Amino acid sequence: MGRVRIIGGEWRGRRLEVAEVAGLRPSGDRLRETLFNWLGAHVGRSRCLDLFAGTGALGLEAASRGAVAVTLVERDARACAALERALVALGASSRVRLVRTTAAAFLASADTPFDLVFVDPPFADGGQGSVLTRLADGHLSDGARVYVEAPTCQPWPATLPGTLELERERSFGDVTARLLRSGARRPRGSPEMR
C-alpha cells in the first residue's frame, strides 16, 4: 500500500494512504503543485467538489489550503474506507464530506453550485466530456474553476459546454492538465453582449 503527500497548507507533509484499487492513479506532487499555483487565491474560502476522489489528494489539498467546504465523491468501497481513515487522522470531518456514489448519481441530486471542481476519473473510464456537460448545467458558480486531468492522447472537445472556457493547459508526459473557468451566465432573454 502506497502513500501520497499533501504538499501545502495546514496539513503540509501529511501522507494519505493509497488503497489498492484498479485504476487509482494519484496525481503526482509536481502536477499538483502546478495546479495549486494556477489556482492561487481561488482555493481559499471556496466550496470544492472532488468528483472522483480516489486518494482524496486533490480535495484534501484544497481543504488544507483553506477551502471552507469540500465534498469527496468516490464509488469504490476500499477507497472510501481509506478516505474515512484520512479524514479522522486529519481531523477534517467538519470541513470535508465523503459521499460514496458515482459522479453521475451525485450530480443528478446535487443542488448547490461549487467554486472549484476536480474531474480526474480513472483514465480507462474516460467520460470527462459528459461530466463537464453535467457540471455546466447549474453546478458551477460564476467564475468557478474546473480542473480536468486526462490522457494526453485523448481528444479534447473543440467546444466546451455552457460558459466553460480553457484558462490553462500543460502536459506532464502522458497526462494533460487543464484548468477551465466558468463565465457569468446571462439571464434568459437578455441581449448578447457585443
C-alpha positions as CSV (number, residue, x, y, z in Angstrom):
1,M,0.0,0.0,0.0
2,G,1.5,3.3,-1.1
3,R,1.1,6.9,0.2
4,V,0.6,10.3,-1.3
5,R,1.7,13.5,0.4
6,I,-0.2,16.8,0.9
7,I,2.1,19.4,-0.4
8,G,0.8,22.7,1.1
9,G,-1.3,24.4,3.7
10,E,-2.4,23.3,7.2
11,W,-1.7,19.6,6.6
12,R,1.5,20.1,4.6
13,G,3.7,17.0,4.7
14,R,0.9,14.7,5.9
15,R,0.7,11.4,4.0
16,L,-2.5,9.8,2.7
17,E,-3.0,6.1,2.2
18,V,-3.4,4.9,-1.4
19,A,-5.8,2.0,-1.5
20,E,-5.1,-0.9,-3.9
21,V,-7.9,-0.2,-6.3
22,A,-7.7,-0.8,-10.1
23,G,-7.4,2.5,-12.0
24,L,-6.5,4.5,-8.9
25,R,-3.8,6.9,-10.1
26,P,-2.9,9.7,-7.6
27,S,-1.9,13.0,-9.2
28,G,1.9,13.4,-8.7
29,D,3.4,16.1,-6.5
30,R,4.7,18.2,-9.5
31,L,1.4,18.2,-11.2
32,R,-0.5,19.1,-8.0
33,E,2.0,21.9,-7.3
34,T,1.4,23.3,-10.8
35,L,-2.4,23.1,-10.3
36,F,-2.4,24.9,-7.0
37,N,-0.1,27.5,-8.3
38,W,-2.6,28.1,-11.1
39,L,-5.5,28.3,-8.6
40,G,-3.7,30.6,-6.2
41,A,-6.3,32.6,-4.3
42,H,-9.3,30.8,-5.8
43,V,-8.9,28.0,-3.3
44,G,-9.3,29.9,0.0
45,R,-13.0,30.1,1.1
46,S,-14.1,28.0,-1.9
47,R,-16.8,25.3,-2.0
48,C,-14.9,22.4,-3.5
49,L,-16.0,19.2,-5.2
50,D,-13.7,16.3,-5.9
51,L,-15.8,14.1,-8.2
52,F,-13.5,11.1,-8.5
53,A,-11.8,11.4,-5.1
54,G,-9.6,8.2,-5.1
55,T,-7.0,9.0,-2.5
56,G,-8.5,12.4,-1.8
57,A,-5.2,14.1,-2.7
58,L,-6.9,17.0,-4.7
59,G,-9.8,17.6,-2.4
60,L,-7.8,17.3,0.8
61,E,-5.1,19.6,-0.6
62,A,-7.8,22.2,-1.3
63,A,-9.1,21.8,2.3
64,S,-5.5,22.1,3.6
65,R,-5.2,25.4,1.7
66,G,-8.3,27.0,3.0
67,A,-11.4,25.7,1.2
68,V,-14.3,26.1,3.6
69,A,-16.3,23.0,2.4
70,V,-15.0,20.0,0.4
71,T,-17.1,17.2,-0.9
72,L,-15.3,14.0,-1.9
73,V,-17.3,11.7,-4.2
74,E,-15.9,8.1,-4.6
75,R,-17.7,4.9,-5.7
76,D,-15.2,2.3,-4.6
77,A,-15.6,0.8,-1.0
78,R,-11.9,0.3,-0.4
79,A,-11.0,3.8,-1.5
80,C,-13.9,5.2,0.7
81,A,-12.6,3.3,3.7
82,A,-9.1,4.8,3.2
83,L,-10.6,8.2,2.8
84,E,-12.6,7.8,6.1
85,R,-9.4,6.9,7.9
86,A,-7.7,10.0,6.4
87,L,-10.5,12.3,7.5
88,V,-10.2,11.0,11.1
89,A,-6.4,11.3,11.1
90,L,-6.5,14.9,9.8
91,G,-9.4,15.9,11.9
92,A,-11.1,17.1,8.7
93,S,-14.7,15.8,9.2
94,S,-16.1,19.3,10.0
95,R,-15.0,20.7,6.6
96,V,-14.8,17.6,4.4
97,R,-17.8,15.4,3.5
98,L,-17.4,12.0,1.9
99,V,-20.2,10.6,-0.3
100,R,-20.0,7.0,-1.6
101,T,-21.7,7.1,-5.0
102,T,-20.9,7.7,-8.7
103,A,-20.2,11.1,-10.1
104,A,-23.3,10.9,-12.3
105,A,-25.5,10.0,-9.4
106,F,-24.1,12.8,-7.2
107,L,-24.6,15.4,-9.9
108,A,-28.2,14.2,-10.5
109,S,-29.1,15.1,-6.9
110,A,-26.7,18.0,-6.1
111,D,-28.3,21.4,-5.9
112,T,-25.5,23.6,-4.6
113,P,-23.1,25.3,-7.0
114,F,-19.4,24.8,-6.5
115,D,-16.5,27.2,-6.8
116,L,-13.8,24.6,-7.5
117,V,-14.3,21.2,-9.1
118,F,-11.7,18.4,-9.7
119,V,-12.5,16.0,-12.6
120,D,-9.9,13.2,-12.6
121,P,-11.6,9.9,-13.3
122,P,-9.7,6.6,-13.9
123,F,-8.3,7.0,-17.4
124,A,-9.9,3.7,-18.6
125,D,-13.3,5.1,-17.7
126,G,-13.0,8.3,-19.8
127,G,-16.1,10.4,-19.6
128,Q,-14.6,13.7,-18.8
129,G,-16.7,15.4,-21.6
130,S,-20.0,14.1,-20.2
131,V,-19.1,15.2,-16.7
132,L,-18.3,18.7,-17.9
133,T,-21.7,18.9,-19.7
134,R,-23.4,17.9,-16.4
135,L,-21.3,20.4,-14.4
136,A,-22.1,23.2,-16.8
137,D,-25.8,22.6,-16.2
138,G,-26.2,24.6,-13.0
139,H,-23.5,23.0,-10.7
140,L,-20.9,25.9,-11.1
141,S,-20.8,29.3,-9.5
142,D,-19.9,32.3,-11.7
143,G,-16.1,32.3,-12.1
144,A,-15.8,28.7,-10.9
145,R,-12.6,26.8,-11.8
146,V,-12.8,23.2,-13.1
147,Y,-9.6,21.1,-13.2
148,V,-9.6,18.2,-15.7
149,E,-6.9,15.6,-15.9
150,A,-6.9,13.3,-18.9
151,P,-4.5,11.1,-21.0
152,T,-2.6,13.3,-23.4
153,C,-3.7,11.1,-26.3
154,Q,-7.4,11.6,-25.5
155,P,-9.2,14.0,-27.9
156,W,-10.3,17.3,-26.4
157,P,-13.6,18.8,-27.5
158,A,-13.4,21.8,-29.8
159,T,-16.3,23.4,-28.0
160,L,-16.8,23.3,-24.2
161,P,-20.3,23.1,-22.7
162,G,-22.1,26.1,-21.1
163,T,-19.8,29.1,-20.3
164,L,-16.7,27.0,-19.7
165,E,-13.5,28.3,-21.2
166,L,-10.0,26.9,-21.2
167,E,-7.8,29.0,-19.0
168,R,-4.6,26.9,-18.6
169,E,-3.2,23.7,-20.1
170,R,0.0,21.8,-19.6
171,S,1.2,18.3,-20.4
172,F,3.1,16.1,-18.0
173,G,4.3,13.2,-20.2
174,D,1.2,11.1,-20.9
175,V,-1.1,13.2,-18.7
176,T,-2.5,16.6,-19.7
177,A,-3.8,19.0,-17.0
178,R,-6.4,21.6,-17.9
179,L,-7.9,24.4,-15.9
180,L,-11.3,25.7,-17.1
181,R,-13.2,28.8,-15.9
182,S,-17.0,29.2,-15.8
183,G,-18.0,32.6,-17.1
184,A,-21.1,34.6,-15.9
185,R,-24.4,33.5,-17.3
186,R,-26.7,36.0,-19.0
187,P,-30.3,35.9,-17.8
188,R,-32.7,34.2,-20.2
189,G,-33.9,36.6,-22.9
190,S,-31.2,39.2,-22.3
191,P,-29.4,40.5,-25.4
192,E,-26.0,39.1,-26.1
193,M,-23.2,41.4,-25.1
194,R,-21.3,42.9,-28.1
